């Protein structure tokens, strides 16, 4: 299930009456899947953001990333691969296949 987000954009600074024109729309953002190292187990976990348990556990970061891409490709979403120390990440946008 995706996350809903509300966006507002300003189309023009003002109309003839001097009022600002605002357009509001909602979009369903795809799921975010985290690939993080579990230092205790020594494995890489694949988890949907906010999930209670791992969808997969893999020995290498690349194997975990591929598993996450497979999961994200069902509905579309973002695979967020964290560095080994958990200090930074890289996002991969995955379209629905």
N, C-alpha and C positions, 0 to 999 in steps of 0.2 A: 504494500500500500504506500502511496506517495505522500508527500507533505504538501499542504496547500499554502500558497503564498499570495499576498495581496500586493499589487504594484500600482503605483500612481505615476502618470506621466503628464507633463505639462505640454499641451499641443501648441499653444500660442501664448505669448505674454499676456494679451488681453484682447477681448472682443471690442466691438464698437461702443458698447456701453461701459467699457473699462473694467469688465469682470474677467478674472483669470479663467481660462478653460482647462479643466482637469478631466482626464479620462482614467477611469478605474477599471481594472480587469484582474481576474484571478487565473492562475495557472496551477496545474498539478505538477510538482517537481518529482522526478523519479527518486527512487530510494537511494540512499547513500550506503555503500558497503565498505567497511573498514577492513584493511589488511594490516594486522599488528602482530608484533613479536610477543610471545608469552615467554618471559624469561624463566619462569619456574619449570614449565614443560619443555622448553627449548624448541617449541614449534611456532609456526605462524598461524594465527587465527583469522578466519574469515567470518565477520559478523555484520549483520545489518545494524545500522546505527540505532542505538537504544534497545537492541535485542538482548535477551537474557542469556542466550547460549550461542555457541559458535555454529555456523552453518557447515564449516569444514576446518580441519586442522591439517597443515601440510609441513613437510620438512624444510622446504626452501621458500623464500619470498616469491620467486617466480612461479612456483607451483601454486601458491596461495593466490597470487594475482590472477592466474589463468582460471582458477576455480571461481573467483569473484566475478570475473568477466562473464563466465558462463551463467552465473546467477543473474547478473545485471542485464544480460541480453534478453532475458525473458520479458521484462517490462520496460527496460531502459533505465538508466540511472548513472550514478557516479561511483567509480571504484576509487577509493582513497587509500593509497599505499603509503604507509608510515615508514620512516627510517628505522633502522635497527634500534636506536636509542629512544625513539618516540618523540624526538624534538621537532621534526618537520615531516611533511607529507607531500605527495604529488597526486593530483586528481586526473582521472581518465574518464571522459564522458563516453558512455556506452549507449548506442542507440538500440532501440527495440528491434529484434530480428525476427 
